């Protein structure tokens, strides 16, 4: 008899483990008042701890109207190396047409053998 209860216990543990790992098929439940640990964790995770960096990471800067200093600051904030050099180059070749491919800027910066990753970071920050 002990073998049967051990097998049943292992089967139950396996089912519970699989259910916990599956995540419930994409559904989530809100914490209840009877679960203070969950509600405090939810409150802590939804608190705006650093709203400014998140906003600046997604904010775009106008390539035609921003000063060279504003461009450099935005590039530095995004972690682009040689930010002041690239800001100077972006400012030098203005104005930019409303072109979603940024063909003109790509052509001008290609002269400097810019790293393709850096180029895409720069373009991701710009708008016209």
Beta strands, then each sheet from edge to edge (+ up, - down):
strand 1: 61-62
strand 2: 126-127
sheet 1: 1+ 2+
end
